[in-house]
């Protein structure tokens, strides 16, 4: 149980285009989903927290107009990188937690974004 | 400020040897503690967690962890390492005013020699 999927697993796009990444909880209802960014050989950096049906809460320094997050249902959250630039190239990981959980998060497999 | 520190950036052990990774945290009260493992290009897999009670917890893949309140530390251990254990290990903490958000340590890369 507690499986989280991400799609796509990797994507290559041209500079200036937008890319959407989906995060789905497959066998549980995720009241909260988290989006992380991970640079090579570094730890995970939390970008934002999203609760179903409400606006995402962004961490300091994360541009909310650039990284659009939508959590429209209890099983789906999306991250859209708008007007992507090469510096946005990174590994993006989502996680999900249940309302009854004690902070335990279940992680997706990650999405490798490369912006040319 | 709340923080999580993994003292070792890189550890190398021989296959069959024991392993111990340390995680130090700085929080006002006992937080919830987690150890995750990440293989290259993959997401994170939960190895084990500590919420309360018995300070020795068992996890998957033969891992166990010990919570030492007096040291504000959470140790990850495995008696006999396998080559497939080579990966990066992250300690993570939920606590204080983090409102369910995980704070990760810097990670420890484990290399296993045959």
Interface residues (C-beta under 8 A of the other chain):
Chain A: X4 X6 X32 X34 X42 X43 X44 X46 X49 X91 X93 X95 X97 X102 X103 X104 X105 X106 X107 X108 X109 X110 X112
Chain B: X32 X34 X36 X41 X42 X43 X44 X45 X46 X49 X51 X90 X94 X99 X100 X101 X102 X104 X105 X106 X107
